[in-house]
Amino acid sequence: MHLQRRLTAISCACRLLAGATLISTFCSAPARAELALDQLLSGVVHIKVHIAPDGRTAETLGHEREGSGIVIDDNGLVLTIGYLMVEAVSAEVVTNDGRTVGAQAIGYDNESGFGLLQATSPLKVRPLQMDAASAVKAGDPVLVASWGGISALSGVHVVARREFAASWEYLLDEAIFTAPPHPAWSGAALIGHDGKLLGVGSLALSDVSGKGEGQNGNMFVPVAPLMPILADLISSGRRAVSRPWLGLNTDEIEGRLVVARVTPGAPADKAGVKKGDIILGVNGETPKNLSDFYRKVWALGPAGTVVPLEVLQNPQRRGLLIHSINRLDDLKLNSSF
């Protein structure tokens, strides 16, 4: 990294982290500030993951994946975005000083999108403390750090805290959207003014405001919702109670909910849902939009619930009964799950 850019990153971090104990003591001297930042950012590591050859996600996400992970305890527990590690058969963690340590995939949460890896030996880095409140709001300055230390640190601002609904049966109530975009967002750490972890990098988007303004940036999954399920993910690899999964990708097109893809062998496929179907109702109720569709399905009960779906199909109205499952039961997961 060019010296001027490095000094700019240090200066930006010092201004933002003025309240963080680790940083405030050293920011009067650039060399000491750099040392303090290196310590803070040592907990953002490089992860490399190998996926099961017959993994369900291999076709879309690849057999070999890499990105950032965030060390969150002294025992080498690494938090990342789940699509980097789901269906992993092996993994390794590389620290910013070049040490490589083996790791095991121990937990995945389809609902939040989080994944957990456990290093097989101590990483000897400073864990990042998670912000349980996550009160960051639009306009706040924050830092984005991917693996690589200060050279991978960027100052950004929060553009929005808003709902995010994706086609793959995924919904966040309050995702964090930032700009400008970071080039290595997958699994990157979003760090607040107190040096705590606010979120984990998930996506690059062309409209982070959600208002059609065409502003490029990133979406981060807030870590606050992880707190209640962390113990379950560590002990059993999954949350105790999961939402029903149908196996649909659905797009909103001109006010209609159109099935874009049906996962082969998934509950929706077995029930007769086809690509191109238009979703008309859930248990007799008409969904207003994609997020309302998901909420109506999930309100019927946990995974295993039968979901009555009405669709428009070539061009008949059809009522279908979909026997939902836990999404994790359709994946090729590590035995520890």
C-alpha positions as CSV (number, residue, x, y, z in Angstrom):
1,M,0.0,0.0,0.0
2,H,1.3,3.5,-0.9
3,L,2.7,5.3,2.2
4,Q,0.2,8.2,1.9
5,R,-2.8,5.8,1.7
6,R,-1.5,3.9,4.7
7,L,-1.2,7.1,6.7
8,T,-4.6,8.2,5.6
9,A,-6.1,4.9,6.8
10,I,-4.4,5.3,10.1
11,S,-5.6,8.9,10.5
12,C,-9.2,7.9,9.6
13,A,-9.2,5.0,12.0
14,C,-7.7,7.2,14.8
15,R,-10.5,9.8,14.3
16,L,-13.2,7.2,14.4
17,L,-11.8,5.1,17.2
18,A,-11.0,7.9,19.5
19,G,-13.1,6.3,22.2
20,A,-11.5,2.9,21.9
21,T,-9.1,2.2,24.8
22,L,-6.6,0.4,22.6
23,I,-6.4,3.2,20.0
24,S,-6.8,6.4,22.0
25,T,-3.6,6.0,24.0
26,F,-1.5,5.8,20.8
27,C,-3.0,8.0,18.2
28,S,-0.8,11.0,19.0
29,A,2.1,9.1,17.5
30,P,1.7,7.5,14.0
31,A,4.0,4.6,14.7
32,R,2.3,3.7,17.9
33,A,-1.1,4.2,16.3
34,E,-0.1,1.8,13.5
35,L,0.9,-0.8,16.1
36,A,-2.4,-0.4,17.9
37,L,-4.3,-0.8,14.7
38,D,-2.4,-3.9,13.7
39,Q,-3.4,-5.4,17.1
40,L,-7.0,-4.5,16.6
41,L,-7.1,-5.8,13.0
42,S,-5.1,-9.0,13.8
43,G,-8.5,-10.6,14.6
44,V,-9.6,-10.2,10.9
45,V,-8.1,-13.3,9.2
46,H,-8.0,-14.9,5.8
47,I,-10.0,-18.1,5.4
48,K,-9.7,-20.7,2.7
49,V,-12.3,-23.4,2.4
50,H,-12.7,-26.6,0.4
51,I,-16.3,-27.8,-0.3
52,A,-17.8,-31.3,-0.5
53,P,-17.6,-32.5,-4.1
54,D,-21.3,-33.3,-4.1
55,G,-22.3,-30.2,-2.2
56,R,-25.6,-28.6,-3.2
57,T,-24.0,-25.1,-3.2
58,A,-20.9,-26.0,-5.3
59,E,-22.5,-25.3,-8.6
60,T,-23.4,-21.7,-7.7
61,L,-20.6,-20.9,-5.1
62,G,-17.8,-23.1,-6.2
63,H,-15.7,-25.9,-4.7
64,E,-13.0,-23.6,-3.4
65,R,-13.8,-20.4,-1.6
66,E,-11.9,-17.7,0.3
67,G,-12.6,-14.5,2.1
68,S,-12.3,-13.0,5.5
69,G,-13.2,-14.3,8.9
70,I,-13.3,-12.6,12.3
71,V,-11.9,-14.1,15.4
72,I,-14.4,-13.6,18.3
73,D,-12.9,-15.5,21.2
74,D,-9.5,-16.5,22.6
75,N,-10.0,-20.2,21.6
76,G,-9.9,-19.5,17.8
77,L,-13.6,-19.3,17.1
78,V,-14.0,-17.6,13.7
79,L,-17.2,-15.8,12.5
80,T,-17.7,-15.4,8.8
81,I,-20.4,-15.1,6.2
82,G,-21.9,-18.5,5.7
83,Y,-21.7,-18.8,2.0
84,L,-17.9,-19.0,2.3
85,M,-18.0,-22.1,4.4
86,V,-21.3,-24.0,4.0
87,E,-20.7,-27.6,3.0
88,A,-17.0,-27.3,3.9
89,V,-15.0,-30.5,4.2
90,S,-11.8,-28.7,5.2
91,A,-10.6,-25.2,5.9
92,E,-7.6,-23.2,7.0
93,V,-7.1,-19.8,8.6
94,V,-4.2,-17.5,7.7
95,T,-3.3,-14.7,10.1
96,N,-2.0,-11.3,9.0
97,D,1.5,-12.3,10.0
98,G,1.4,-15.3,7.6
99,R,0.7,-18.2,10.0
100,T,-1.6,-20.9,8.6
101,V,-3.8,-23.0,11.0
102,G,-6.2,-25.7,10.1
103,A,-9.9,-25.2,10.9
104,Q,-13.2,-27.1,11.1
105,A,-16.6,-25.9,10.1
106,I,-18.7,-26.1,13.2
107,G,-21.9,-24.1,12.6
108,Y,-24.1,-22.5,9.9
109,D,-27.2,-20.5,10.2
110,N,-29.3,-20.2,7.1
111,E,-31.6,-17.6,8.5
112,S,-29.0,-14.9,9.4
113,G,-26.3,-16.1,6.9
114,F,-23.6,-16.6,9.5
115,G,-21.0,-19.4,9.6
116,L,-18.6,-20.5,12.3
117,L,-15.1,-22.1,12.0
118,Q,-13.0,-23.4,14.8
119,A,-9.2,-23.2,14.5
120,T,-7.5,-26.4,15.5
121,S,-4.8,-24.5,17.4
122,P,-4.4,-21.1,19.1
123,L,-4.3,-18.2,16.6
124,K,-2.6,-15.8,19.0
125,V,-4.5,-12.7,17.8
126,R,-6.7,-10.2,19.5
127,P,-10.4,-11.2,19.2
128,L,-12.9,-8.6,18.2
129,Q,-15.7,-7.9,20.7
130,M,-19.2,-8.0,19.2
131,D,-21.5,-5.0,19.7
132,A,-24.7,-6.5,21.2
133,A,-26.7,-3.3,20.8
134,S,-25.7,-2.5,17.2
135,A,-27.2,1.0,17.4
136,V,-25.3,2.3,14.4
137,K,-27.5,4.5,12.1
138,A,-27.5,6.1,8.7
139,G,-24.8,8.8,8.4
140,D,-22.4,7.2,11.0
141,P,-18.8,6.8,10.0
142,V,-17.5,3.2,10.4
143,L,-14.5,1.1,9.3
144,V,-14.5,-1.9,7.0
145,A,-11.6,-4.4,7.4
146,S,-10.9,-7.4,5.4
147,W,-7.9,-9.7,5.9
148,G,-4.6,-8.0,5.3
149,G,-4.4,-5.6,8.2
150,I,-4.2,-1.8,7.7
151,S,-3.6,-2.2,3.9
152,A,-7.2,-3.7,3.7
153,L,-8.8,-1.0,6.0
154,S,-11.3,1.5,4.6
155,G,-13.3,4.3,6.1
156,V,-16.9,4.3,5.0
157,H,-20.3,5.6,6.2
158,V,-23.6,3.9,6.9
159,V,-26.1,4.8,4.1
160,A,-29.1,2.9,5.6
161,R,-30.4,0.5,8.1
162,R,-33.3,-1.2,6.4
163,E,-35.0,-4.5,5.5
164,F,-33.3,-6.7,3.0
165,A,-35.2,-9.4,1.1
166,A,-33.4,-11.7,-1.3
167,S,-34.7,-14.2,-3.8
168,W,-33.3,-17.3,-1.9
169,E,-35.8,-17.3,1.0
170,Y,-33.6,-14.8,3.0
171,L,-34.8,-11.8,4.9
172,L,-33.0,-9.4,7.3
173,D,-35.1,-6.9,9.3
174,E,-32.3,-4.4,9.7
175,A,-29.3,-5.0,7.4
176,I,-26.5,-2.4,7.4
177,F,-25.7,-0.7,4.1
178,T,-22.4,1.2,3.6
179,A,-20.6,3.2,1.0
180,P,-18.2,3.5,-0.7
181,P,-17.8,-0.2,-1.6
182,H,-15.0,-2.3,-0.2
183,P,-13.3,-4.5,-2.8
184,A,-13.1,-7.6,-0.5
185,W,-16.4,-7.6,1.3
186,S,-17.0,-11.3,1.8
187,G,-16.7,-11.9,5.5
188,A,-15.2,-8.5,6.2
189,A,-15.6,-6.8,9.6
190,L,-17.7,-3.7,10.0
191,I,-16.2,-1.9,13.0
192,G,-17.8,0.9,15.0
193,H,-16.4,4.0,16.8
194,D,-15.6,1.9,19.9
195,G,-13.6,-0.7,18.1
196,K,-16.4,-3.3,18.4
197,L,-17.7,-5.6,15.6
198,L,-21.0,-4.3,14.2
199,G,-21.5,-6.7,11.2
200,V,-20.1,-9.2,8.7
201,G,-19.7,-8.4,5.0
202,S,-22.2,-10.2,2.7
203,L,-22.8,-8.5,-0.6
204,A,-21.8,-5.8,-3.1
205,L,-24.9,-3.8,-4.3
206,S,-25.5,-1.1,-6.8
207,D,-28.3,0.6,-4.8
208,V,-27.4,0.6,-1.1
209,S,-30.0,3.3,-0.3
210,G,-32.8,1.2,-1.7
211,K,-34.2,4.3,-3.4
212,G,-33.0,3.6,-6.9
213,E,-30.2,6.2,-6.6
214,G,-27.6,3.9,-8.1
215,Q,-25.1,4.3,-5.2
216,N,-22.6,1.4,-5.0
217,G,-21.7,-0.1,-1.7
218,N,-21.9,-3.2,0.6
219,M,-24.5,-5.0,2.7
220,F,-23.4,-6.2,6.2
221,V,-25.3,-8.7,8.4
222,P,-25.6,-7.2,11.9
223,V,-24.0,-9.3,14.6
224,A,-26.5,-8.5,17.3
225,P,-29.0,-11.2,16.3
226,L,-26.2,-13.8,16.5
227,M,-26.0,-13.5,20.3
228,P,-29.1,-15.5,21.2
229,I,-28.2,-18.4,18.9
230,L,-24.4,-18.5,19.3
231,A,-24.4,-21.2,22.0
232,D,-26.6,-23.4,19.8
233,L,-24.4,-23.0,16.7
234,I,-21.3,-23.9,18.8
235,S,-22.9,-26.9,20.5
236,S,-25.0,-28.4,17.7
237,G,-24.1,-26.6,14.5
238,R,-27.5,-25.0,14.0
239,R,-30.2,-23.0,15.8
240,A,-32.6,-25.0,18.0
241,V,-35.7,-24.1,15.9
242,S,-35.6,-23.3,12.2
243,R,-38.0,-21.7,9.8
244,P,-39.7,-23.8,7.1
245,W,-37.7,-24.0,3.8
246,L,-39.4,-24.6,0.5
247,G,-36.5,-24.5,-2.1
248,L,-37.7,-21.5,-4.1
249,N,-36.0,-18.5,-5.7
250,T,-38.6,-15.8,-6.1
251,D,-38.3,-12.4,-7.9
252,E,-40.6,-9.4,-7.6
253,I,-41.5,-8.4,-11.2
254,E,-43.9,-5.6,-11.8
255,G,-45.7,-6.3,-8.6
256,R,-45.9,-10.0,-9.0
257,L,-44.0,-12.8,-7.2
258,V,-42.5,-15.0,-10.0
259,V,-40.7,-18.2,-9.3
260,A,-37.2,-17.9,-10.8
261,R,-35.8,-21.2,-9.8
262,V,-36.9,-24.4,-8.0
263,T,-34.2,-26.4,-6.3
264,P,-34.2,-29.9,-7.7
265,G,-35.6,-32.4,-5.1
266,A,-36.6,-29.7,-2.7
267,P,-40.0,-29.5,-1.1
268,A,-41.4,-27.1,-3.7
269,D,-40.1,-29.3,-6.5
270,K,-41.8,-32.4,-5.0
271,A,-45.1,-30.4,-4.6
272,G,-45.1,-29.4,-8.3
273,V,-44.0,-25.8,-8.2
274,K,-42.4,-24.8,-11.6
275,K,-40.1,-22.1,-12.8
276,G,-42.3,-19.2,-14.1
277,D,-45.2,-19.8,-11.7
278,I,-46.7,-16.8,-10.1
279,I,-47.3,-17.0,-6.4
280,L,-50.9,-15.9,-5.6
281,G,-51.4,-16.9,-2.0
282,V,-50.1,-18.5,1.2
283,N,-52.7,-20.3,3.3
284,G,-55.4,-18.3,1.7
285,E,-53.7,-14.9,2.1
286,T,-52.3,-12.8,-0.7
287,P,-48.7,-11.6,0.0
288,K,-48.0,-8.0,-0.7
289,N,-44.4,-8.4,-1.7
290,L,-41.4,-10.7,-1.3
291,S,-40.8,-10.0,2.4
292,D,-44.5,-10.4,3.2
293,F,-44.5,-13.7,1.3
294,Y,-41.6,-15.0,3.5
295,R,-43.3,-13.8,6.7
296,K,-46.6,-15.5,5.8
297,V,-44.8,-18.8,5.2
298,W,-42.7,-18.6,8.4
299,A,-45.7,-17.6,10.5
300,L,-47.3,-21.0,9.8
301,G,-44.8,-22.8,12.0
302,P,-41.2,-24.2,12.2
303,A,-39.5,-26.4,9.7
304,G,-41.6,-29.4,8.9
305,T,-44.8,-27.4,8.6
306,V,-47.1,-28.0,5.6
307,V,-47.3,-24.8,3.6
308,P,-50.5,-24.3,1.5
309,L,-49.5,-22.4,-1.6
310,E,-51.6,-21.1,-4.5
311,V,-49.9,-20.4,-7.8
312,L,-50.7,-19.4,-11.3
313,Q,-49.3,-22.2,-13.5
314,N,-49.7,-22.4,-17.3
315,P,-52.2,-20.5,-16.8
316,Q,-54.3,-22.4,-14.3
317,R,-54.6,-21.6,-10.6
318,R,-53.3,-24.5,-8.6
319,G,-53.4,-25.2,-4.9
320,L,-50.3,-27.0,-3.7
321,L,-49.3,-28.4,-0.3
322,I,-45.6,-28.1,0.3
323,H,-44.1,-30.2,3.1
324,S,-41.3,-27.9,4.3
325,I,-38.0,-29.0,5.8
326,N,-35.0,-27.4,7.5
327,R,-32.7,-26.0,4.9
328,L,-29.7,-27.6,6.5
329,D,-31.2,-31.1,6.0
330,D,-30.8,-30.5,2.2
331,L,-27.1,-29.7,2.4
332,K,-24.0,-31.9,2.5
333,L,-22.8,-30.7,5.9
334,N,-19.8,-31.6,8.1
335,S,-20.6,-34.4,10.5
336,S,-20.2,-31.9,13.4
337,F,-23.4,-30.2,12.2
